């Protein structure tokens, strides 16, 4: 079993879209690997920062019947060395925004 990601079609024929505000597919220089890469937003993104994970591009704000708004984030365990690392993907650095003072945007 796997998690659905942008680009996948789920039950009911619904195609998952990339979140509004998320960077599109492009070439970029990965500041961690020090290599140019093809950035593809159709993947699963994780962050150690709840502030970053709550950015609307990743975590939609839903209005409940009561009128209150809510977001849902999951805490996950990730197998070491089973993932790649890259800089932020919502354009915050270009706008001089700090996503979380506990973590660098890079």
N, CA, C and O of each residue as an XYZ file, in Angstrom:
424
protein
N       0.841     -1.180      0.000
C       0.000      0.000      0.000
C       0.880      1.234      0.000
O       2.012      1.204      0.482
N       0.355      2.313     -0.541
C       1.129      3.538     -0.608
C       0.241      4.744     -0.393
O      -0.981      4.666     -0.520
N       0.871      5.861     -0.066
C       0.141      7.117      0.064
C      -0.087      7.695     -1.321
O       0.768      7.572     -2.199
N      -1.222      8.319     -1.518
C      -1.497      8.994     -2.794
C      -0.747     10.315     -2.809
O      -0.612     10.980     -1.782
N      -0.260     10.684     -3.989
C       0.501     11.921     -4.145
C      -0.054     12.700     -5.328
O      -0.822     12.148     -6.116
N       0.318     13.980     -5.473
C      -0.161     14.738     -6.634
C       0.134     13.991     -7.936
O       1.207     13.417     -8.120
N      -0.853     14.019     -8.827
C      -0.720     13.302    -10.092
C      -1.426     11.953    -10.067
O      -1.765     11.410    -11.119
N      -1.652     11.402     -8.862
C      -2.336     10.111     -8.734
C      -3.849     10.301     -8.843
O      -4.381     11.360     -8.512
N      -4.531      9.251     -9.314
C      -5.991      9.230     -9.348
C      -6.454      8.290     -8.247
O      -5.987      7.155     -8.150
N      -7.375      8.769     -7.421
C      -7.856      7.991     -6.275
C      -9.304      7.561     -6.506
O      -9.862      7.804     -7.577
N      -9.909      6.928     -5.509
C     -11.287      6.455     -5.611
C     -12.208      7.547     -6.132
O     -12.072      8.714     -5.764
N     -13.121      7.172     -6.967
C     -14.057      8.128     -7.546
C     -13.494      8.845     -8.758
O     -14.137      9.740     -9.308
N     -12.280      8.454     -9.186
C     -11.672      9.069    -10.358
C     -11.130     10.465    -10.123
O     -10.890     11.212    -11.072
N     -10.938     10.819     -8.865
C     -10.437     12.157     -8.538
C      -8.918     12.175     -8.677
O      -8.221     11.349     -8.087
N      -8.409     13.134     -9.472
C      -6.966     13.280     -9.641
C      -6.451     14.291     -8.628
O      -6.957     15.410     -8.544
N      -5.450     13.895     -7.864
C      -4.884     14.783     -6.846
C      -4.031     15.842     -7.537
O      -3.172     15.526     -8.360
N      -4.281     17.095     -7.192
C      -3.551     18.211     -7.783
C      -2.450     18.677     -6.828
O      -2.512     18.445     -5.620
N      -1.453     19.333     -7.394
C      -0.413     19.970     -6.582
C      -1.058     21.150     -5.863
O      -1.889     21.847     -6.446
N      -0.691     21.382     -4.614
C      -1.279     22.462     -3.830
C      -1.010     23.834     -4.416
O       0.065     24.086     -4.960
N      -1.990     24.722     -4.303
C      -1.853     26.097     -4.776
C      -0.711     26.760     -4.009
O      -0.670     26.709     -2.780
N       0.205     27.377     -4.730
C       1.346     28.030     -4.086
C       2.597     27.178     -4.073
O       3.673     27.652     -3.709
N       2.462     25.924     -4.468
C       3.619     25.032     -4.512
C       4.377     25.259     -5.809
O       3.765     25.528     -6.842
N       5.701     25.155     -5.771
C       6.502     25.329     -6.981
C       6.154     24.265     -8.008
O       5.869     23.122     -7.651
N       6.177     24.638     -9.288
C       5.906     23.708    -10.380
C       7.168     22.947    -10.752
O       8.248     23.199    -10.216
N       7.012     22.016    -11.674
C       8.122     21.225    -12.183
C       9.143     22.163    -12.846
O       8.771     23.010    -13.658
N      10.417     22.011    -12.504
C      11.464     22.847    -13.079
C      12.842     22.276    -12.751
O      12.964     21.356    -11.942
N      13.850     22.813    -13.368
C      15.221     22.449    -13.008
C      15.629     23.352    -11.859
O      15.295     24.537    -11.839
N      16.359     22.782    -10.892
C      16.834     23.595     -9.780
C      18.162     23.055     -9.284
O      18.546     21.924     -9.579
N      18.846     23.885     -8.532
C      20.076     23.464     -7.874
C      19.696     23.039     -6.466
O      19.192     23.847     -5.686
N      19.935     21.774     -6.136
C      19.624     21.268     -4.805
C      20.762     21.671     -3.871
O      21.907     21.263     -4.061
N      20.437     22.467     -2.871
C      21.453     22.982     -1.952
C      22.038     21.914     -1.038
O      23.073     22.140     -0.411
N      21.389     20.747     -0.953
C      21.908     19.662     -0.116
C      22.847     18.752     -0.898
O      23.933     18.417     -0.427
N      22.422     18.355     -2.094
C      23.255     17.446     -2.895
C      24.303     18.205     -3.701
O      25.248     17.613     -4.223
N      24.125     19.535     -3.798
C      25.025     20.394     -4.594
C      25.005     20.007     -6.069
O      26.015     20.117     -6.764
N      23.839     19.551     -6.542
C      23.691     19.141     -7.936
C      22.433     19.761     -8.527
O      21.475     20.048     -7.810
N      22.446     19.968     -9.854
C      21.232     20.387    -10.543
C      20.331     19.167    -10.668
O      20.805     18.053    -10.893
N      19.038     19.385    -10.521
C      18.094     18.274    -10.592
C      16.806     18.716    -11.246
O      16.515     19.909    -11.328
N      16.040     17.754    -11.709
C      14.689     18.012    -12.198
C      13.771     17.931    -10.997
O      13.541     16.847    -10.461
N      13.240     19.080    -10.564
C      12.328     19.098     -9.432
C      10.944     18.706     -9.913
O      10.422     19.301    -10.856
N      10.351     17.719     -9.278
C       9.017     17.246     -9.633
C       8.122     17.363     -8.395
O       8.371     16.689     -7.395
N       7.080     18.210     -8.447
C       6.214     18.370     -7.279
C       5.272     17.189     -7.044
O       4.582     17.148     -6.025
N       5.234     16.235     -7.967
C       4.341     15.085     -7.813
C       5.008     14.010     -6.972
O       5.364     12.938     -7.461
N       5.166     14.325     -5.701
C       5.754     13.405     -4.740
C       5.227     13.741     -3.355
O       4.475     14.702     -3.189
N       5.609     12.974     -2.386
C       5.178     13.218     -1.009
C       6.249     14.061     -0.332
O       7.435     13.737     -0.394
N       5.829     15.139      0.313
C       6.750     16.042      1.009
C       6.546     15.913      2.513
O       5.413     15.834      2.989
N       7.633     15.893      3.246
C       7.610     15.808      4.702
C       8.460     16.936      5.262
O       9.367     17.429      4.591
N       8.172     17.340      6.474
C       8.941     18.393      7.116
C       8.995     18.149      8.615
O       8.026     17.666      9.201
N      10.127     18.481      9.244
C      10.178     18.385     10.705
C       9.448     19.554     11.370
O       9.299     19.578     12.592
N       8.993     20.523     10.567
C       8.375     21.733     11.101
C       6.859     21.736     10.913
O       6.382     21.726      9.778
N       6.095     21.749     12.006
C       4.635     21.875     11.870
C       4.236     23.184     11.196
O       3.225     23.231     10.497
N       5.019     24.255     11.397
C       4.701     25.539     10.760
C       4.810     25.424      9.249
O       3.963     25.943      8.522
N       5.845     24.748      8.772
C       6.025     24.558      7.332
C       4.967     23.596      6.800
O       4.388     23.835      5.741
N       4.713     22.515      7.525
C       3.726     21.524      7.087
C       2.314     22.112      7.020
O       1.457     21.584      6.312
N       2.070     23.199      7.752
C       0.729     23.799      7.753
C       0.541     24.857      6.666
O      -0.536     25.444      6.561
N       1.574     25.109      5.855
C       1.440     26.050      4.733
C       0.333     25.512      3.810
O       0.317     24.314      3.526
N      -0.584     26.355      3.338
C      -1.718     25.899      2.539
C      -1.371     25.047      1.311
O      -2.189     24.234      0.880
N      -0.178     25.221      0.745
C       0.215     24.391     -0.399
C       0.298     22.913     -0.005
O       0.162     22.034     -0.856
N       0.519     22.643      1.274
C       0.621     21.270      1.763
C      -0.588     20.818      2.563
O      -0.955     19.643      2.527
N      -1.199     21.726      3.273
C      -2.242     21.358      4.228
C      -3.422     22.325      4.085
O      -3.402     23.437      4.614
N      -4.438     21.876      3.364
C      -5.600     22.740      3.105
C      -6.335     23.080      4.396
O      -6.389     22.289      5.338
N      -6.885     24.261      4.404
C      -7.719     24.706      5.506
C      -9.155     24.318      5.171
O      -9.662     24.693      4.114
N      -9.812     23.580      6.048
C     -11.185     23.126      5.818
C     -12.122     23.836      6.787
O     -11.801     24.014      7.962
N     -13.277     24.237      6.283
C     -14.293     24.855      7.128
C     -15.284     23.773      7.554
O     -15.874     23.089      6.718
N     -15.453     23.632      8.846
C     -16.357     22.624      9.405
C     -17.791     23.151      9.418
O     -18.020     24.346      9.235
N     -18.744     22.265      9.633
C     -20.153     22.669      9.683
C     -20.399     23.740     10.731
O     -21.297     24.567     10.576
N     -19.601     23.730     11.805
C     -19.750     24.714     12.882
C     -19.221     26.091     12.475
O     -19.432     27.076     13.183
N     -18.531     26.153     11.329
C     -17.931     27.411     10.889
C     -16.473     27.540     11.288
O     -15.761     28.416     10.796
N     -16.032     26.668     12.181
C     -14.620     26.677     12.576
C     -13.776     26.122     11.437
O     -14.253     25.351     10.603
N     -12.508     26.534     11.422
C     -11.604     26.032     10.401
C     -10.588     25.088     11.030
O     -10.191     25.250     12.184
N     -10.174     24.090     10.234
C      -9.240     23.090     10.755
C      -8.297     22.619      9.656
O      -8.629     22.645      8.471
N      -7.117     22.190     10.079
C      -6.143     21.548      9.207
C      -5.766     20.232      9.864
O      -5.854     20.089     11.084
N      -5.343     19.265      9.046
C      -4.928     17.973      9.578
C      -3.513     17.688      9.101
O      -3.231     17.728      7.903
N      -2.624     17.399     10.045
C      -1.258     16.989      9.728
C      -1.022     15.642     10.385
O      -1.618     15.321     11.413
N      -0.155     14.872      9.784
C       0.193     13.572     10.350
C       1.647     13.571     10.785
O       2.509     14.123     10.101
N       1.913     12.954     11.913
C       3.291     12.737     12.318
C       3.667     11.341     11.819
O       2.957     10.372     12.087
N       4.757     11.241     11.110
C       5.141      9.964     10.518
C       6.554      9.574     10.926
O       7.371     10.416     11.299
N       6.812      8.297     10.847
C       8.177      7.777     11.023
C       8.683      7.433      9.635
O       7.968      6.830      8.834
N       9.910      7.815      9.357
C      10.490      7.597      8.044
C      11.746      6.753      8.187
O      12.610      7.029      9.020
N      11.829      5.718      7.357
C      13.007      4.853      7.396
C      14.242      5.665      7.015
O      14.233      6.322      5.974
N      15.301      5.641      7.821
C      16.524      6.383      7.502
C      17.039      6.042      6.103
O      16.989      4.894      5.662
N      17.530      7.068      5.428
C      18.130      6.955      4.096
C      17.145      6.487      3.018
O      17.569      6.014      1.964
N      15.838      6.612      3.268
C      14.841      6.220      2.275
C      14.242      7.441      1.570
O      13.248      7.324      0.852
N      14.850      8.606      1.778
C      14.280      9.838      1.247
C      15.385     10.786      0.783
O      16.548     10.643      1.158
N      14.993     11.750     -0.036
C      15.906     12.798     -0.465
C      15.607     14.080      0.288
O      14.523     14.237      0.849
N      16.563     14.996      0.303
C      16.406     16.273      1.001
C      16.567     17.401     -0.001
O      17.436     17.353     -0.872
N      15.730     18.408      0.128
C      15.825     19.603     -0.703
C      15.365     20.815      0.072
O      14.817     20.700      1.169
N      15.593     21.978     -0.508
C      15.186     23.214      0.146
C      13.670     23.409      0.024
O      12.977     22.614     -0.611
N      13.179     24.467      0.638
C      11.731     24.727      0.657
C      11.178     24.834     -0.766
O      11.899     25.162     -1.708
N       9.882     24.549     -0.893
C       9.272     24.434     -2.223
C       8.021     25.297     -2.414
O       7.211     25.031     -3.303
N       7.867     26.322     -1.584
C       6.695     27.184     -1.719
C       7.062     28.625     -2.039
O       6.211     29.511     -1.962
N       8.321     28.872     -2.396
C       8.746     30.205     -2.790
C       8.976     31.172     -1.649
O       9.091     32.374     -1.886
N       9.048     30.693     -0.426
C       9.221     31.579      0.732
C      10.564     32.296      0.705
O      10.635     33.479      1.038
N      11.618     31.609      0.319
C      12.943     32.227      0.301
C      12.976     33.388     -0.681
O      13.552     34.435     -0.386
N      12.360     33.211     -1.847
C      12.316     34.274     -2.861
C      11.560     35.496     -2.347
O      11.834     36.620     -2.769
N      10.611     35.281     -1.440
C       9.824     36.370     -0.857
C      10.407     36.857      0.469
O       9.805     37.686      1.151
N      11.577     36.339      0.826
C      12.270     36.693      2.073
C      11.447     36.348      3.314
O      11.543     37.021      4.340
N      10.637     35.291      3.208
C       9.843     34.835      4.345
C      10.561     33.685      5.045
O      11.107     32.796      4.392
N      10.557     33.709      6.362
C      11.075     32.584      7.135
C       9.876     31.711      7.501
O       8.925     32.183      8.125
N       9.925     30.441      7.113
C       8.801     29.547      7.388
C       8.735     29.165      8.859
O       7.646     29.037      9.418
N       9.891     28.982      9.491
C       9.946     28.570     10.884
C      11.302     28.984     11.421
O      12.331     28.594     10.870
N      11.319     29.763     12.480
C      12.585     30.251     13.032
C      13.476     29.129     13.573
O      14.662     29.345     13.824
N      12.914     27.943     13.750
C      13.703     26.799     14.226
C      14.431     26.049     13.113
O      15.287     25.208     13.388
N      14.090     26.352     11.847
C      14.679     25.657     10.704
C      14.999     26.652      9.595
O      14.284     27.636      9.410
N      16.069     26.393      8.865
C      16.420     27.214      7.725
C      15.521     26.859      6.550
O      15.120     25.703      6.418
N      15.195     27.818      5.695
C      14.450     27.537      4.468
C      15.267     26.679      3.511
O      14.720     25.994      2.647
N      16.584     26.729      3.679
C      17.466     25.950      2.803
C      17.443     24.516      3.243
O      18.116     23.676      2.646
